[in-house]
Each structure stands twice: as structure tokens, then as C-alpha cells.
Amino acid sequence: MEGENIEFLLSSRKKKNGEPSYKLLEGGFIYVFNKYAIGGNRKLWNCEQNYAGFCRARVHTVNEISASQ
């Protein structure tokens, strides 16, 4: 939801270039970074449980502020 508080969690994995990777916590759910939207100004995050088929939610962030879900 727009304007909700979000929190970034440090992931145990690192990016290919060795930089730290983050997960997003919002509304009691954990999201993992999926990709940049066309134009590169929004990040798209998938629910961590999506890979197991349990959660289809997505979060879009603009400047690390939740824009939609």
C-alpha cells in the first residue's frame, strides 16, 4: 500500500559484484528484488514465498518508498 513503512533486511547472499543484497519487509511479508521497471526508476519486488507458489504479491518502490502492491 502506498505510504506504508518499509524496512530493508540484509540478505545472507551477495550480488555478483560482491556488494550486499537486501530484502524488503512490508506488511509482515518479505519480498526479494526481481528487476528494474522499464525506465529504471522503479524496483519490482516479488514475495519471497512466490517461488513456492504461495504468494503472488509484488511491491513497486520508487526511491525506496513503496509505490504499490
N, C-alpha and C positions, 0 to 999 in steps of 0.2 A: 504494500500500500504506500502511496505517496507520502513522504514526510516521516515515515516511521524511523525509529532509531535502528541503525545497523551497526554491527560490530565485526571487525575483521580478526580472524584467528590465524595464527601462524601454522601452516601445514608442515607435516613431517617431511614432505617431498620438496625438492628444489626444482627450479626451472632448468632448462637445458644449459643456460649460460651460468648456472651456479647461484643465481640470485634466489632469495627466499620466495616461496609461493604462499598464497593466502587463501583462506576460505571465508565465506560471508555467513554471518549468523543473523537471521531476521525472523521474527515471529516464532521462535522456537525451532526453526528448521535451519539446516546447514546447506549452503549452496557452494558449488565449485565453479570456477571460471570456465566458460565454454569458448567464447570468442568475442571479438570486437564486432559491433554492428557496422553496417555499411556507412562510411564516412568517418569511422574511427572514434567518434565522440562518446559512444555508449559501450559499456561492457555488458555482456549477456552471461548470466549465471544460471546453471541448472541445479535443481535439487539433488543433493548427494544420493538420495535413495532412488533417483531416476534410473540408474544403471541396473538396479534390481527389479525395476518395473513397478515400484510402489508409489512414486511421486512424480508428477508431470509438471510441477510448478517451475516457473522461471522468474528471475528478477533482472531488471534492467537498471544499471546505475549510470549516472552522469556525474562526473567529478566526485565519485564515491558517495553519492546521495541516491537513495532508492527512488527510481522514477516510476516504476510499475511492477506488477507481479502477475 
